[in-house]
């Protein structure tokens, strides 16, 4: 499955082999066990601090106001967010509780105890499946780093090369992906992973074409020449001259920043917006020319904590993003906790199927005070930056009653423009009724595809079912836009970052597109060179298809873009 656009070819370099498993047969004398526990605790603390240090180094504290001159637009915000989440996981005391017991009670060495315990937890996460399974790579990276810290062994890492290469691995840990140099690593090919895995998120932030869930990745050896298409998911071993000639540079890198404002070739306005995960993302969004922010993930200031941030801290965080888009608008999504983002003070500790459990707006049933405080903080921040339009929306809405409840609470807090996320088929089908209570909706296509197709969005074997080109998903988007009757309908899922699919979405009735900052120039240019009539014709052709592959090909034929794959 292609998860980061671009079509390139080059020689393969494989990730080095992982550290070997420590000897589990050695036993420590009673008198050495306390010291071994202390050594384990120091190693875990050092690994957690290492993740945080990488996150700090990745962040670009660039202040931004629209139109300002900015120097960089790299992957820093996405990298920092992922690394901080992994640091929080590593520092969770419960993660090594069994390892401590194994040292004290069984006399295992600290490295053997850490390996055994973290591998057991990883296996448990894999068995649960869903978004929990996506943390398996993170857990094994923590395990490797703890063992290396204890033993002094060198860490496996990104291979070094003076020439550009295609990085091939079973999967990549966030600490590895965050340190990739796009000037050397021209593509990523992994055997595992899904469209919302950390590999995918960071590859998109870096602008590196990437394909995940590709079995061929296990067959390739150093020096093999492969062509990788991160849009279609196509992978070719030993491409011929014609196939090599079809390679292109990554479009978001090649294009100048988008000049905006977004519109089709015949003048129909289309918002070209950016997704941001925190204040550090604003610099990249402004530099790449985004019209505003279509998705501000406010959970960045909640993650890795044992209690919710206070009112003043939240106000400061939200204000910093609003200040970056003075004269524009910012859509703030309230806390999207649960599923793959559990919070100890908010979500249930154990759920059999967290993707279908207490997540998003549903957490307010158990802890209404957290939502109330957040809405008050958003309203206060908006009051301090009156020249930025602050819109607010709730995630994981399934019923009209939920939409009405959220809208009532948001307006009571002093927020005027209120919307909801459409991530469930139920919400898409009831959009007309939702609009009796809200001012706009925003489609989260990753979850919408997952729930429509009954396929875990992180499952490699089911990646094709999670493709937003699935005609059933496109038909639900069309149904939602029809119910909106001309009112604002945005898409803030990864589908918006695909220039061809973006045009289909506009043809279905979507009025704004929000994406990773790097995709803004390519998508803005694609919309600007296509008429609304062409978009509608492409949408009609795609919706009439019976498979995702046929839908893409049909739309490409209408837009006169030769489909690949």
Secondary structure, DSSP 8 states (H G I E B T S, - for coil): -EEE--EEEEEEEE---------SS----GGGHHHHHHHHHHHHHHHHHHHHHHHHHH-------TT---S---SHHHHHHHHHHHHHHHT-GGGGHHHHHHHHHH---HHHHHHHHHHHHHHHHHHH-HHHHTTHHHHHHHHHHHHHHHH----------SS-EEEEES---HHHHTT--TTTEEEEEESS--TTSHHHHHHHHHT-EEE-S-GGGGT--TT-EEEEETTT--EEES--HHHHHT-B--HHHHS-------B-TT--B-EEEEEESSTTHHHHHHHTT-SSEEEEEGGGGTTT-SS---HHHHHHHHHHHHGGGTTSEEEEE----BTTB--TTTS-S--TTGGGSS-GGGGGGT-HHHHHHHHHHHHHHHHHSTTSEEEEEEEEE-SHHHHHHHHHHHHHTT--EEEEEE-SHHHHHTHHHHTTT-SEEEE-HHHHHHHHHT--TT-STTTTTT-TT-HHHHHHHHHHHHHHTTS-EEE-SGGGGSHHHHHHHHHHT--EEEE-GGGHHHHHHHHHTS-HHHHHHHHHHHHT-SSHHHHHHHHHHHHT-----
